[in-house]
Amino acid sequence: MVQAVVGANWGDEGKGKITDMLAEKADIIVRFQGGANAGHTIVNNYGKFALHTLPSGVFYDHTTSVIGNGVALNIPVLFNEIKSIVDRDVPAPKILVSDRAQIVMSYHILFDQCEEERLGKKSFGSTKSGIAPFYSDKYAKIGFQVSELFDEELLQEKVVRICEQKNVILEHLYHKPAIKPEDLLEELHGYRDMVAPYVCDVSAFLWEALKEGKEILLEGQLGSLKDPDHGIYPMVTSSSTLAAYGAIGAGIPPYEIKKIVTVVKAYSSAVGAGAFVSEIFGEEADELRRRGGDGGEFGATTGRPRRMGWFDCVATKYGCRIQGTTDVAFTVLDVLGYLEEIPVCVGYEIDGEVTTDFPTTAKLDKAKPVLKTLPGWKSDIRGIKKYEDLPENCRKYIEFAEEQIGFPITMISNGPGREDIIYR
């Protein structure tokens, strides 16, 4: 069976923890899109880790971790990450890299930095990891596929072509020094030597695994609202963040995805620019940020403070629908234990009318949150294992959220650890 773990909102919902938890019963975990631009924070018996490319199931010795063809593969980042976990006594993971994955090149990162610099105040709040330039090149058909690393003749011809094109932009738009074919060739040779032992026809490997009845977990990055088609365009990422893309980004049949676990936060947070209707500011936001997550709400990749907001029923209902949710995992509920009252965004007011449907970006920019206040439970719920043992107001908060979004909340996370989970 194939399960997907994806996010309903702007990312940072706690997918890493849920994947790490579900991976216990999985044989194979596949990262199917995105690059090292976002991270998943995981707390387990080995300690606390921020992963960027490795799937969140690498901490079990019975699993195989797969980098799918849909991933923006930054090879040095992947290898530093493998080294960083092995250095902390995690057993060396079994890793396979798709021969159809494409490679993030040094010039993608350079272009990302240059463009954000050029845009100034109008920038996208990119993590400058080369993601947009990488996907632009992939779809312009000038990217490097992992399989091409092993065709020397092709590489020698292609680096010249790439320099011709990139140097025009570097020189005339960004006023930066040109890049040289021989430097690119050297970079590609280095990548080839690093990745060679792991390269595999991932789609064929997964097809066999499905025939053998293996349990496969697809791990998504970011969330619904960062999807380039269905998100808050243009303040989105460059690869699809939806479970449906898991079939493409891993190379499996779409009908094999039987369960879609959509991770939803009990409040909202976002990294990067873009519409965020339920956003809060000042002291109120600072306190939630300080108490949030494990060690506060700061980006796993950039360390920058996340933008904070109350739970947004409108965005979450939409985010779950677009994912094709079968189960909702409701996370960081324990964080809200300090509040007397908890505001929840139940609608958007746009031009004097209230809607519960998530609109396109131009309308979203005009939306004001319609808030409803629920009573808090004023206690620490960490360590509680059974749903019925939660305080009454806490259960009411969960049930209110569930009714508003219209999808079943079957898991509740009440702490950062692997075992801090309530099944409902």
C-alpha angles and dihedrals in degrees: 000000000000122000124184125210111202140157127253099203140024095323125266092087095134099265093147092063093045092048091047089051097046091044089073088078096034130095098198132025118197129196102207107180146006129045141245091300094101130038139212117220115214131185117194143135091297094054136258120327138180110209123192107173107004114089113253092246096070092105094075120080094214096060134088115216116214130196103207129215091256093064125104095230117212099186100196090048091052092050095046087051094052089049093047094056095041089050087059093056098263108145112256104271125232104245133185124186121201115245086219097055114110128231130243105226127206090249091058089061091045092052091047091054093044094050095048088049092050093048092051110173091008093059124131096236089247119182085229091235093133096254102134094043089046095054091041088058092044091057093039083057096237098107126114115247116207090242090059091063087078096055105080096182092054092048094052092052095042098052090059092051092048094050091051091056100038096045093060089059095040092052103038104030104029102023091225131139118276123257120237128228093225091055091051091049090052090049091051093048090053091051092048092055093048098047101036097094093054104044116120143155091258096184091056091045091052092045090057091045091053091050088053091052096247121167111246126191121198114206119204128198126225117352147274095281091059093055112121093227104032102025137081094297128226091022090064139104122263101245129058112268094195128112089235088066088056088080091055098038092051099033100240132129112272092229090064092070100094103162129038114192107195114197116220127183121227087231130016134263135166139185118208133022127306144087115325110166101185093047118142129200145198123018093347091057093041092056094049090046092050093050095037130101117354105312095359138303105296126136114269090221105033102024088223118145112265120233110249135216144154123272108291112213093183096053092040096050088051093043092052094046094051091050093052091237121205096170133020121214107202111205142193091017090145090066093070093060093101096063127099090199130014121211117213126192106234101167146005122240109213120177091340096311126106119223135177092197118097109242135207119276099267091056092039090061089062096046122116120197120252104212131202119190121224125192115258125229097225097210143095111262098183113124095029110130104180127064093222090056092063116103113270094246090050091054089047090053091052093046092048091052091047093051092048096050096039098222127105118261102215101162129043121192114207102174142010098263127098092247096046094101137115119204113209 
